[in-house]
Amino acid sequence: MTHRAILAGVSLGRGVPVAVMGVLNVSPESFHAGSVHTDGDELLAAALAMVDAGAALVDVGARSTAPYGASSVSDRDECERLGRAVEALAAKVPVPISADTARPAPARAALDAGARVINDISGLRHPELAALVRERGAGAILMAFPNDVPSPHPPAATVKTLLQEALARARGAGIPEERVVLDPGIGFFRGERVAWDQWDAAVLAGLQDLDSLGRPLCVGVSRKSFLGAIIGRDRTEDRLAASLAATAVAVWNGASLVRTHDIAETLDAVRIAERIRGAGRTL
């Protein structure tokens, strides 16, 4: 169990500084309007600004996956959106591009256009997508996606089981573990026995319980609704401070990659949390 991974040349895990991945969307229906850039020039400018601010990767989404609103974007439309967006970035952005999709056809379009990482919220539940990741030598971020039936187990235990299953699918498909990072799925568990804000808080508090999986963790808390539920702020624009607080907790508890809309501010929070956490171990 090395707890190390390399996503398209970006080293993650133990002994390596926590990295930050920028979030960009070309889907107007995405939950945070500030992340949406449908114009190619604006998208490129936003991506380059993220890199200048310290992003190690840029994650591009073309279909909202927010669990509280089913997306009506077709496979074909997602292919067109994602392929066009990745093509606009891949040759001009000096960090790897990740494609946020759980569908094989859009993933293929993104990889053809130059993406080097697939960020799959389904945790490789589609065998064709798993085979594609293996064949293309892509990196993979695999999320714990909830089952249709509420879990009888505590949040961290449920997430751990789902991530074990995702990792088993990756192994079964022949994807090398050093190309796999796991994501606990903050914000996606809406139908459980406890309220989603309680669920997400418990998962963040219990991130260290996922240590035995042996894989670096990618955590995305940026401007999500559980933060709004805790602090009483409905607008995503008002959740930056809460996002930074949750990010610091995630890093303290073992996150190796943070997915965020706000690179500069998040990187500051990450570095402070890292320094304080490390100081307690060395002095």
RODO-2510 file (C-alpha; in nm, 4 decimals, decimal comma):
residues 283
     n   res          X          Y          Z
     1     m     0,0000     0,0000     0,0000
     2     t     0,2036     0,2917    -0,1295
     3     h    -0,0611     0,5645    -0,1038
     4     r     0,1049     0,7174    -0,4096
     5     a    -0,0301     0,7760    -0,7579
     6     i     0,0672     0,9535    -1,0760
     7     l    -0,2138     1,1142    -1,2741
     8     a    -0,0836     1,2138    -1,6170
     9     g     0,2566     1,2950    -1,4677
    10     v     0,1228     1,4646    -1,1516
    11     s     0,2493     1,2875    -0,8390
    12     l     0,0024     1,2548    -0,5538
    13     g    -0,0017     1,0949    -0,2111
    14     r     0,2249     1,0507     0,0862
    15     g     0,5401     1,2548     0,0862
    16     v     0,4122     1,4835    -0,1915
    17     p     0,2514     1,8267    -0,1415
    18     v    -0,1260     1,8273    -0,1746
    19     a    -0,2266     1,9306    -0,5257
    20     v    -0,5199     2,1410    -0,6366
    21     m    -0,7363     2,0684    -0,9405
    22     g    -0,9409     2,3437    -1,1008
    23     v    -1,3072     2,2925    -1,1927
    24     l    -1,4411     2,4285    -1,5209
    25     n    -1,7754     2,3556    -1,6823
    26     v    -1,9229     2,4067    -2,0258
    27     s    -2,2646     2,2978    -1,9000
    28     p    -2,4935     2,5960    -1,8342
    29     e    -2,6949     2,3814    -1,5928
    30     s    -2,4012     2,3337    -1,3536
    31     f    -2,4768     2,4186    -0,9910
    32     h    -2,2171     2,6976    -0,9597
    33     a    -2,2608     2,9520    -1,2374
    34     g    -1,9165     3,0948    -1,1681
    35     s    -1,7566     2,7787    -1,3052
    36     v    -1,9384     2,7890    -1,6403
    37     h    -1,7613     2,9102    -1,9551
    38     t    -1,9324     2,8160    -2,2784
    39     d    -1,7193     3,0386    -2,5009
    40     g    -1,3919     2,8772    -2,6068
    41     d    -1,1775     3,1863    -2,5517
    42     e    -1,3271     3,2464    -2,2082
    43     l    -1,2766     2,8811    -2,1177
    44     l    -0,9106     2,8965    -2,2175
    45     a    -0,8562     3,2211    -2,0270
    46     a    -1,0150     3,0704    -1,7151
    47     a    -0,8022     2,7568    -1,7413
    48     l    -0,4802     2,9538    -1,7856
    49     a    -0,5703     3,1726    -1,4883
    50     m    -0,6144     2,8590    -1,2792
    51     v    -0,2728     2,7328    -1,3844
    52     d    -0,1167     3,0697    -1,3022
    53     a    -0,2771     3,0454    -0,9579
    54     g    -0,1250     2,7014    -0,8965
    55     a    -0,3599     2,4368    -1,0376
    56     a    -0,1839     2,1075    -1,1085
    57     l    -0,4723     1,9773    -1,3214
    58     v    -0,7852     2,1216    -1,4801
    59     d    -1,1080     1,9195    -1,4678
    60     v    -1,3660     1,9903    -1,7391
    61     g    -1,7301     1,8894    -1,7166
    62     a    -1,9956     1,9042    -1,9885
    63     r    -2,2999     1,7721    -1,8002
    64     s    -2,4182     1,8537    -1,4511
    65     t    -2,3953     1,5558    -1,2178
    66     a    -2,5516     1,7292    -0,9170
    67     p    -2,7604     1,4622    -0,7393
    68     y    -3,0530     1,6933    -0,6659
    69     g    -3,1368     1,7505    -1,0322
    70     a    -3,1219     1,4868    -1,3036
    71     s    -2,9404     1,6141    -1,6124
    72     s    -3,1198     1,5887    -1,9445
    73     v    -2,8028     1,6303    -2,1497
    74     s    -2,7834     1,3517    -2,4056
    75     d    -2,4822     1,1340    -2,4730
    76     r    -2,4374     1,3065    -2,8069
    77     d    -2,4547     1,6566    -2,6625
    78     e    -2,2091     1,5689    -2,3862
    79     c    -1,9698     1,4234    -2,6453
    80     e    -1,9860     1,7423    -2,8514
    81     r    -1,9510     1,9751    -2,5546
    82     l    -1,6706     1,7829    -2,3862
    83     g    -1,4725     1,7091    -2,7000
    84     r    -1,4845     2,0726    -2,8095
    85     a    -1,3856     2,2021    -2,4666
    86     v    -1,0938     1,9639    -2,4195
    87     e    -0,9682     2,0346    -2,7696
    88     a    -0,9689     2,4070    -2,6910
    89     l    -0,7535     2,3475    -2,3835
    90     a    -0,5293     2,0448    -2,4312
    91     a    -0,2726     2,1995    -2,6644
    92     k    -0,2593     2,5353    -2,4862
    93     v    -0,2832     2,4599    -2,1149
    94     p     0,0464     2,3433    -1,9588
    95     v    -0,1126     2,1002    -1,7099
    96     p    -0,3081     1,7788    -1,7732
    97     i    -0,6763     1,8030    -1,8593
    98     s    -0,9202     1,5767    -1,6767
    99     a    -1,2626     1,4951    -1,8216
   100     d    -1,5470     1,4759    -1,5711
   101     t    -1,7706     1,2079    -1,7196
   102     a    -1,9140     0,8652    -1,6366
   103     r    -2,0142     0,7837    -1,9946
   104     p    -1,7948     0,5900    -2,2394
   105     a    -1,8683     0,7926    -2,5531
   106     p    -1,7954     1,1361    -2,4016
   107     a    -1,4865     0,9919    -2,2336
   108     r    -1,3638     0,8666    -2,5709
   109     a    -1,4292     1,2061    -2,7281
   110     a    -1,2369     1,3767    -2,4471
   111     l    -0,9413     1,1394    -2,4700
   112     d    -0,9339     1,1796    -2,8480
   113     a    -0,9211     1,5569    -2,7936
   114     g    -0,6286     1,5345    -2,5504
   115     a    -0,7647     1,4625    -2,2020
   116     r    -0,5339     1,2456    -1,9932
   117     v    -0,7480     1,1742    -1,6858
   118     i    -1,1057     1,0508    -1,6524
   119     n    -1,2927     1,1693    -1,3434
   120     d    -1,5730     0,9139    -1,3117
   121     i    -1,8406     0,9740    -1,0472
   122     s    -1,9787     0,6228    -1,1034
   123     g    -1,6588     0,4506    -0,9913
   124     l    -1,6181     0,2567    -1,3193
   125     r    -1,9600     0,0963    -1,3120
   126     h    -1,9574     0,0956    -1,6919
   127     p    -1,7227    -0,1814    -1,8176
   128     e    -1,6693    -0,0041    -2,1500
   129     l    -1,5380     0,3019    -1,9704
   130     a    -1,3031     0,0905    -1,7595
   131     a    -1,1669    -0,0757    -2,0727
   132     l    -1,1184     0,2632    -2,2370
   133     v    -0,9202     0,3996    -1,9420
   134     r    -0,6950     0,0938    -1,9522
   135     e    -0,6448     0,1028    -2,3303
   136     r    -0,5589     0,4725    -2,3374
   137     g    -0,3316     0,4625    -2,0337
   138     a    -0,5361     0,7385    -1,8727
   139     g    -0,5387     0,8312    -1,5078
   140     a    -0,8622     0,7703    -1,3187
   141     i    -1,0392     0,9455    -1,0331
   142     l    -1,3031     0,7031    -0,9063
   143     m    -1,5835     0,8252    -0,6844
   144     a    -1,7957     0,6434    -0,4299
   145     f    -2,1374     0,6600    -0,5927
   146     p    -2,4381     0,5784    -0,3714
   147     n    -2,6573     0,2765    -0,4305
   148     d    -3,0313     0,3098    -0,4838
   149     v    -3,1066     0,1692    -0,1374
   150     p    -2,9968     0,3703     0,1696
   151     s    -2,7016     0,2190     0,3505
   152     p    -2,7522     0,0702     0,6984
   153     h    -2,3896     0,1479     0,7830
   154     p    -2,2187     0,4669     0,9053
   155     p    -2,1098     0,7158     0,6369
   156     a    -1,7354     0,6441     0,6359
   157     a    -1,7933     0,2676     0,6322
   158     t    -2,0395     0,2969     0,3439
   159     v    -1,8027     0,5123     0,1425
   160     k    -1,5157     0,2744     0,2116
   161     t    -1,7133    -0,0228     0,0797
   162     l    -1,8128     0,1627    -0,2362
   163     l    -1,4534     0,2694    -0,2985
   164     q    -1,3316    -0,0867    -0,2431
   165     e    -1,5758    -0,1956    -0,5120
   166     a    -1,4574     0,0771    -0,7502
   167     l    -1,0960    -0,0193    -0,6909
   168     a    -1,1817    -0,3847    -0,7551
   169     r    -1,3396    -0,2864    -1,0880
   170     a    -1,0233    -0,0989    -1,1814
   171     r    -0,8089    -0,3982    -1,0938
   172     g    -1,0394    -0,6286    -1,2870
   173     a    -1,0089    -0,4059    -1,5926
   174     g    -0,6300    -0,4126    -1,5703
   175     i    -0,5854    -0,0474    -1,4744
   176     p    -0,2613    -0,0085    -1,2764
   177     e    -0,3273     0,1108    -0,9224
   178     e    -0,0637     0,3806    -0,9524
   179     r    -0,2972     0,5546    -1,1992
   180     v    -0,5969     0,5465    -0,9628
   181     v    -0,7123     0,8082    -0,7112
   182     l    -1,0295     0,7692    -0,5014
   183     d    -1,2992     1,0249    -0,4211
   184     p    -1,5392     0,9870    -0,1225
   185     g    -1,8269     1,1531    -0,3079
   186     i    -1,8970     1,4577    -0,0949
   187     g    -2,2364     1,5982    -0,1908
   188     f    -2,3720     1,2897    -0,3649
   189     f    -2,5352     1,1001    -0,0782
   190     r    -2,8763     1,2628    -0,0661
   191     g    -3,1042     0,9672     0,0084
   192     e    -2,9453     0,8219     0,3196
   193     r    -3,0835     0,7760     0,6698
   194     v    -2,9277     1,1029     0,7843
   195     a    -2,9399     1,4486     0,6288
   196     w    -2,6839     1,5058     0,3576
   197     d    -2,4983     1,7757     0,5519
   198     q    -2,4575     1,5377     0,8459
   199     w    -2,3442     1,2639     0,6076
   200     d    -2,0814     1,4788     0,4372
   201     a    -1,9513     1,6167     0,7668
   202     a    -1,9137     1,2614     0,8989
   203     v    -1,7271     1,1484     0,5867
   204     l    -1,4850     1,4403     0,6085
   205     a    -1,4293     1,3687     0,9766
   206     g    -1,3646     1,0029     0,8957
   207     l    -1,1381     1,0348     0,5932
   208     q    -0,8604     0,8608     0,7809
   209     d    -1,0789     0,5488     0,7874
   210     l    -1,0140     0,5245     0,4121
   211     d    -0,6389     0,5036     0,4626
   212     s    -0,6374     0,1237     0,4417
   213     l    -0,7457     0,1426     0,0764
   214     g    -0,3907     0,2457    -0,0055
   215     r    -0,4866     0,5095    -0,2625
   216     p    -0,4566     0,8887    -0,2556
   217     l    -0,7843     1,0697    -0,1976
   218     c    -0,9348     1,3442    -0,4111
   219     v    -1,1846     1,5543    -0,2175
   220     g    -1,4230     1,8092    -0,3671
   221     v    -1,6109     2,0323    -0,1241
   222     s    -1,6025     2,3555    -0,3204
   223     r    -1,9210     2,5619    -0,2732
   224     k    -2,1341     2,2489    -0,2278
   225     s    -2,4813     2,2451    -0,0805
   226     f    -2,3889     2,0713     0,2455
   227     l    -2,1885     2,3819     0,3304
   228     g    -2,4888     2,5992     0,2551
   229     a    -2,7041     2,3803     0,4790
   230     i    -2,4578     2,4157     0,7677
   231     i    -2,4082     2,7934     0,7458
   232     g    -2,7487     2,8917     0,6054
   233     r    -2,6247     3,0308     0,2742
   234     d    -2,8279     2,9317    -0,0299
   235     r    -2,6157     3,1039    -0,2950
   236     t    -2,3001     2,9271    -0,4085
   237     e    -2,1360     3,2684    -0,4381
   238     d    -2,1556     3,3008    -0,0579
   239     r    -1,9832     2,9739     0,0298
   240     l    -1,6136     3,0461    -0,0314
   241     a    -1,5139     3,0786     0,3341
   242     a    -1,7002     2,7581     0,4208
   243     s    -1,5307     2,5810     0,1307
   244     l    -1,1890     2,6814     0,2579
   245     a    -1,2686     2,5641     0,6103
   246     a    -1,3861     2,2250     0,4828
   247     t    -1,0816     2,2015     0,2569
   248     a    -0,8472     2,2532     0,5511
   249     v    -1,0240     1,9736     0,7407
   250     a    -0,9995     1,7435     0,4380
   251     v    -0,6270     1,8058     0,4032
   252     w    -0,5728     1,7586     0,7765
   253     n    -0,7481     1,4218     0,7520
   254     g    -0,5522     1,2981     0,4538
   255     a    -0,6717     1,4412     0,1209
   256     s    -0,3994     1,4427    -0,1450
   257     l    -0,5866     1,6257    -0,4218
   258     v    -0,8462     1,9000    -0,3760
   259     r    -1,0967     1,9776    -0,6512
   260     t    -1,2027     2,3420    -0,6392
   261     h    -1,3484     2,6388    -0,8241
   262     d    -1,1160     2,8814    -0,6422
   263     i    -0,7514     2,7940    -0,6940
   264     a    -0,5565     3,0711    -0,5240
   265     e    -0,7664     3,0819    -0,2080
   266     t    -0,7846     2,7036    -0,1819
   267     l    -0,4120     2,6628    -0,2297
   268     d    -0,3512     2,9031     0,0592
   269     a    -0,5806     2,6975     0,2831
   270     v    -0,4133     2,3747     0,1706
   271     r    -0,0622     2,4972     0,2444
   272     i    -0,1558     2,6250     0,5913
   273     a    -0,3276     2,2970     0,6815
   274     e    -0,0297     2,0990     0,5505
   275     r     0,2225     2,3073     0,7460
   276     i     0,0382     2,2846     1,0746
   277     r    -0,0321     1,9132     1,0311
   278     g     0,3320     1,8454     0,9485
   279     a     0,4664     2,0609     1,2312
   280     g     0,2877     1,8480     1,4860
   281     r     0,4719     1,5412     1,3604
   282     t     0,8248     1,6807     1,3380
   283     l     0,8716     1,8884     1,6557
***
